[in-house]
Amino acid sequence: MPEIKSEQGEHILALWQGAWIAALITGVVTWTLILGPLYWFRRRSDDEVPVQTRYNLPVEIFYTIFPIIMVIAFFSHTVRVQNIATELVPDPDVTVKVVGQKWSWTFNHEFEDEYVYVSGTGDDIPTLVIPVDQTVEFDLYSPDVIHNFGIPAFAMRMDVVPGEDNAYQITPTEEGTYAGKCYELCGAYHSRMLFNVDVVSATEYDAYLAELAQDPDHVSSEPVLGGAYSTEPYLNELDIEGEHE
C-alpha cells in the first residue's frame, strides 16, 4: 500500500490490514483442520483399524457458528469504515467540481463570485491543487462515459457517472505532490487520464486561485462541466446501446 496521506484513508488502510490478518488466521485454521486429521488419525500399523466417526457435533457447530460470526464482524467493520469514507460534512472548507471527460480532467475551484479552472488533454497532464488539513469535497461530473476519480495516496476513489451526483470528501494530512488516475476502463485512451495532485498550505492555495483568476482563459462565471449530460440523467431514460458521443 502507498503511504496514506488523508484522514479518511487511514481508516481504509486499517480495514484492509485487519482483513488480511483475519484472512491469514482463517487460512491457517482451515488448512490445519483439513490436513491435521491426515496425521492425527492415520493408521499406525497394518493391523490397526482407525476409529470410524460418523459425525462430531462440536466441530459441526464450530463450522456453522464461527463463519457467521466472521461475516458479521467483517460486515460491521466494512460498514463503519464505508460510512467514514463517504460521509459528507455540510460545510466543507473547499469544494472542487471535477469533470472526467474523454480523455483528461477539468478541475473547477470556487473563487469569489466566479470559478477558476484548469483542464488537461491527453498530452497535457493537469494538476489539482488543494490545501492541507482542510476538508475538500470533490463533486464528480462526466459529459460522456463512466470514469473513476482516484488518488492512491488518499486511499479513496469513486465512479464519475453521467447525470449522477457523486461526491466524496478528503482531508489531506501532509503537503506534497501525489499521482491521480482514472480507475475505470473508460475507452480507447483510458491510459491518458492521469493527473497530479499538489497539496499545499492554505496561503499557497489562495495565491494559486488568485493567479488563475488573472488569466481569462481560466475563468468562468459557471463551472465548466462539459454539457447537459454531465448533470441531467438523460442516459437513464433512453434505450440506447454503447456510449453517448
Buried (B, 14 or more C-beta within 10 A) or exposed (E): EEEBBBBBBBBBBEBEEBEEEBEEEEEEEEEEEEEEEEEEEEEEEEEEEEEEEEEEEEEEEEEEEEEEEEEEEBEEBEEEBEEBBBEEEEEBBBBBBBBBBBBBBBBBBBBEEBBBBBBBEEEEBBBBBBBBBBBBBBBBBBBBBBBBBBBBBBBBBBBBBBBBEBBBBBBBBEBEEBBBBBBBEBBEEBEBBBBBBBBBEEEBBEEBBEEBBEEEEBBBEEBBBBBEBBBEEEBEEEEEEEEEE
